[in-house]
Amino acid sequence: MLYILLIIACLAPVVPGIMLARKNGFSPHWYWLSIIPFAGFMIMMIMYVNAPVDDTSKTQEEIDAEKEKRRKTAFAAIMAVVLVFGMLLFIDVHFLTD
């Protein structure tokens, strides 16, 4: 069961990540790293944080606030994924072994 979730976790961010990379001017070829567990998700979060902010009508303070909001959102998403799969691994190792 855990292996299926791990495969899904590796492959789930590939398509949204490629779309995000193309939208923001990054190379979508970074997503071959998704063969490493959670690497695609981490790359997607890094691209989300480093994506350019539409600054046509925003002040520098608003741009900085948007970047800080992105950092906090990415950190929260990464921690949530790590904690959920950490709990699943703990449950798998301690309760589902023979």
KOLFI-704543 format. One record per atom (N, C-alpha, C): x, y, z; residue number from 1. Coordinates in nm, 3 decimals, padded with zeros to 5 digits. Layout:
X; Y; Z; NUM
...
***
This chain:
00.082; -00.120; 00.000; 1
00.000; 00.000; 00.000; 1
00.086; 00.125; 00.000; 1
00.189; 00.124; 00.084; 2
00.277; 00.240; 00.092; 2
00.350; 00.263; -00.040; 2
00.384; 00.156; -00.109; 3
00.456; 00.170; -00.235; 3
00.369; 00.235; -00.341; 3
00.241; 00.205; -00.341; 4
00.150; 00.270; -00.435; 4
00.141; 00.419; -00.406; 4
00.131; 00.455; -00.278; 5
00.127; 00.596; -00.241; 5
00.257; 00.667; -00.274; 5
00.368; 00.598; -00.259; 6
00.498; 00.655; -00.293; 6
00.509; 00.681; -00.443; 6
00.462; 00.588; -00.524; 7
00.463; 00.607; -00.669; 7
00.373; 00.723; -00.708; 7
00.257; 00.732; -00.646; 8
00.166; 00.844; -00.674; 8
00.231; 00.976; -00.633; 8
00.299; 00.977; -00.519; 9
00.366; 01.099; -00.473; 9
00.477; 01.141; -00.568; 9
00.540; 01.045; -00.632; 10
00.647; 01.078; -00.726; 10
00.591; 01.130; -00.858; 10
00.479; 01.075; -00.902; 11
00.427; 01.109; -01.034; 11
00.322; 01.220; -01.033; 11
00.260; 01.246; -00.919; 12
00.153; 01.346; -00.913; 12
00.198; 01.487; -00.951; 12
00.315; 01.534; -00.910; 13
00.350; 01.672; -00.945; 13
00.408; 01.690; -01.085; 13
00.418; 01.585; -01.163; 14
00.484; 01.597; -01.294; 14
00.405; 01.687; -01.389; 14
00.279; 01.657; -01.412; 15
00.200; 01.735; -01.508; 15
00.177; 01.878; -01.458; 15
00.132; 01.900; -01.333; 16
00.117; 02.039; -01.288; 16
00.251; 02.113; -01.285; 16
00.357; 02.041; -01.254; 17
00.488; 02.104; -01.251; 17
00.536; 02.148; -01.388; 17
00.512; 02.065; -01.489; 18
00.550; 02.102; -01.626; 18
00.469; 02.223; -01.671; 18
00.341; 02.225; -01.637; 19
00.257; 02.340; -01.674; 19
00.305; 02.466; -01.602; 19
00.339; 02.455; -01.473; 20
00.389; 02.569; -01.397; 20
00.523; 02.618; -01.453; 20
00.609; 02.524; -01.491; 21
00.740; 02.562; -01.546; 21
00.724; 02.635; -01.678; 21
00.640; 02.585; -01.765; 22
00.620; 02.652; -01.895; 22
00.557; 02.790; -01.877; 22
00.464; 02.801; -01.783; 23
00.395; 02.928; -01.759; 23
00.491; 03.035; -01.709; 23
00.587; 02.995; -01.625; 24
00.676; 03.092; -01.562; 24
00.813; 03.102; -01.627; 24
00.833; 03.036; -01.739; 25
00.957; 03.052; -01.812; 25
01.071; 02.963; -01.764; 25
01.042; 02.859; -01.689; 26
01.145; 02.765; -01.645; 26
01.151; 02.648; -01.741; 26
01.260; 02.574; -01.737; 27
01.273; 02.456; -01.822; 27
01.191; 02.341; -01.762; 27
01.101; 02.281; -01.839; 28
01.022; 02.169; -01.786; 28
01.103; 02.040; -01.777; 28
01.226; 02.040; -01.822; 29
01.306; 01.919; -01.820; 29
01.357; 01.882; -01.681; 29
01.336; 01.970; -01.581; 30
01.374; 01.937; -01.445; 30
01.290; 01.823; -01.388; 30
01.177; 01.794; -01.452; 31
01.086; 01.696; -01.395; 31
01.126; 01.552; -01.420; 31
01.238; 01.529; -01.487; 32
01.288; 01.392; -01.493; 32
01.336; 01.350; -01.355; 32
01.362; 01.446; -01.267; 33
01.403; 01.416; -01.130; 33
01.290; 01.356; -01.047; 33
01.170; 01.349; -01.102; 34
01.058; 01.292; -01.028; 34
01.073; 01.142; -01.006; 34
01.171; 01.081; -01.068; 35
01.195; 00.940; -01.038; 35
01.250; 00.924; -00.897; 35
01.304; 01.032; -00.840; 36
01.346; 01.032; -00.701; 36
01.224; 01.071; -00.618; 36
01.190; 00.997; -00.513; 37
01.070; 01.028; -00.436; 37
01.068; 01.172; -00.385; 37
00.961; 01.239; -00.411; 38
00.930; 01.376; -00.367; 38
01.014; 01.484; -00.434; 38
01.107; 01.450; -00.522; 39
01.189; 01.551; -00.586; 39
01.106; 01.638; -00.680; 39
01.011; 01.580; -00.752; 40
00.925; 01.659; -00.840; 40
00.842; 01.758; -00.762; 40
00.792; 01.717; -00.646; 41
00.714; 01.807; -00.562; 41
00.801; 01.921; -00.510; 41
00.923; 01.890; -00.469; 42
01.014; 01.993; -00.420; 42
01.049; 02.092; -00.531; 42
01.074; 02.042; -00.652; 43
01.106; 02.131; -00.764; 43
00.986; 02.220; -00.796; 43
00.866; 02.163; -00.790; 44
00.747; 02.243; -00.816; 44
00.732; 02.354; -00.713; 44
00.761; 02.328; -00.587; 45
00.752; 02.430; -00.484; 45
00.860; 02.536; -00.501; 45
00.979; 02.496; -00.541; 46
01.086; 02.593; -00.565; 46
01.049; 02.685; -00.681; 46
00.992; 02.627; -00.787; 47
00.949; 02.710; -00.901; 47
00.834; 02.801; -00.862; 47
00.747; 02.755; -00.774; 48
00.636; 02.838; -00.727; 48
00.689; 02.959; -00.650; 48
00.787; 02.937; -00.566; 49
00.843; 03.046; -00.486; 49
00.921; 03.144; -00.576; 49
00.995; 03.093; -00.673; 50
01.079; 03.178; -00.757; 50
01.010; 03.232; -00.881; 50
00.883; 03.204; -00.899; 51
00.810; 03.253; -01.016; 51
00.802; 03.406; -01.010; 51
00.809; 03.470; -01.125; 52
00.802; 03.617; -01.125; 52
00.665; 03.666; -01.080; 52
00.666; 03.778; -01.008; 53
00.543; 03.839; -00.959; 53
00.501; 03.946; -01.060; 53
00.372; 03.948; -01.092; 54
00.320; 04.050; -01.182; 54
00.329; 04.185; -01.110; 54
00.426; 04.265; -01.149; 55
00.453; 04.389; -01.076; 55
00.412; 04.515; -01.152; 55
00.316; 04.503; -01.243; 56
00.278; 04.620; -01.321; 56
00.206; 04.725; -01.236; 56
00.129; 04.683; -01.140; 57
00.054; 04.780; -01.059; 57
00.078; 04.761; -00.909; 57
00.189; 04.696; -00.873; 58
00.216; 04.670; -00.732; 58
00.338; 04.748; -00.686; 58
00.335; 04.787; -00.560; 59
00.451; 04.852; -00.501; 59
00.551; 04.745; -00.458; 59
00.670; 04.789; -00.422; 60
00.774; 04.694; -00.380; 60
00.733; 04.619; -00.254; 60
00.661; 04.686; -00.164; 61
00.615; 04.620; -00.042; 61
00.515; 04.509; -00.073; 61
00.426; 04.534; -00.170; 62
00.330; 04.431; -00.209; 62
00.398; 04.314; -00.277; 62
00.501; 04.341; -00.357; 63
00.576; 04.233; -00.422; 63
00.648; 04.150; -00.317; 63
00.711; 04.216; -00.219; 64
00.780; 04.143; -00.111; 64
00.681; 04.062; -00.028; 64
00.563; 04.118; -00.003; 65
00.461; 04.045; 00.073; 65
00.414; 03.923; -00.003; 65
00.399; 03.935; -00.136; 66
00.358; 03.821; -00.219; 66
00.465; 03.711; -00.218; 66
00.591; 03.750; -00.225; 67
00.700; 03.651; -00.222; 67
00.707; 03.582; -00.086; 67
00.687; 03.658; 00.022; 68
00.688; 03.597; 00.155; 68
00.570; 03.502; 00.172; 68
00.455; 03.539; 00.119; 69
00.337; 03.451; 00.124; 69
00.364; 03.322; 00.048; 69
00.430; 03.331; -00.068; 70
00.464; 03.212; -00.145; 70
00.561; 03.122; -00.068; 70
00.660; 03.183; -00.002; 71
00.755; 03.102; 00.076; 71
00.684; 03.027; 00.188; 71
00.595; 03.094; 00.258; 72
00.523; 03.030; 00.368; 72
00.431; 02.920; 00.317; 72
00.364; 02.944; 00.206; 73
00.276; 02.842; 00.147; 73
00.355; 02.720; 00.103; 73
00.468; 02.742; 00.038; 74
00.552; 02.631; -00.007; 74
00.606; 02.552; 00.111; 74
00.651; 02.622; 00.215; 75
00.702; 02.553; 00.333; 75
00.593; 02.470; 00.398; 75
00.473; 02.525; 00.410; 76
00.363; 02.451; 00.471; 76
00.326; 02.328; 00.387; 76
00.326; 02.342; 00.255; 77
00.294; 02.227; 00.168; 77
00.400; 02.119; 00.179; 77
00.525; 02.158; 00.181; 78
00.634; 02.059; 00.193; 78
00.625; 01.987; 00.327; 78
00.602; 02.061; 00.435; 79
00.594; 01.998; 00.567; 79
00.473; 01.906; 00.576; 79
00.362; 01.943; 00.516; 80
00.243; 01.858; 00.518; 80
00.270; 01.727; 00.446; 80
00.332; 01.734; 00.330; 81
00.362; 01.611; 00.254; 81
00.460; 01.523; 00.331; 81
00.563; 01.582; 00.388; 82
00.661; 01.504; 00.463; 82
00.596; 01.439; 00.585; 82
00.513; 01.512; 00.657; 83
00.449; 01.456; 00.776; 83
00.350; 01.346; 00.742; 83
00.270; 01.365; 00.639; 84
00.171; 01.263; 00.602; 84
00.241; 01.134; 00.560; 84
00.341; 01.144; 00.474; 85
00.408; 01.023; 00.431; 85
00.498; 00.965; 00.540; 85
00.545; 01.048; 00.631; 86
00.617; 00.996; 00.747; 86
00.525; 00.914; 00.837; 86
00.403; 00.964; 00.858; 87
00.307; 00.888; 00.939; 87
00.268; 00.758; 00.870; 87
00.248; 00.764; 00.738; 88
00.215; 00.641; 00.666; 88
00.328; 00.539; 00.673; 88
00.450; 00.586; 00.664; 89
00.565; 00.495; 00.677; 89
00.572; 00.436; 00.816; 89
00.547; 00.517; 00.918; 90
00.546; 00.467; 01.056; 90
00.438; 00.361; 01.076; 90
00.320; 00.388; 01.024; 91
00.211; 00.291; 01.036; 91
00.244; 00.163; 00.962; 91
00.301; 00.175; 00.843; 92
00.336; 00.059; 00.764; 92
00.443; -00.026; 00.832; 92
00.543; 00.039; 00.886; 93
00.655; -00.035; 00.948; 93
00.614; -00.098; 01.080; 93
00.540; -00.026; 01.164; 94
00.513; -00.075; 01.298; 94
00.386; -00.158; 01.313; 94
00.289; -00.138; 01.230; 95
00.162; -00.206; 01.252; 95
00.125; -00.306; 01.144; 95
00.183; -00.295; 01.027; 96
00.142; -00.382; 00.918; 96
00.245; -00.490; 00.885; 96
00.350; -00.500; 00.962; 97
00.450; -00.605; 00.938; 97
00.407; -00.734; 01.006; 97
00.450; -00.842; 00.952; 98
00.414; -00.974; 01.009; 98
00.504; -01.015; 01.121; 98
***
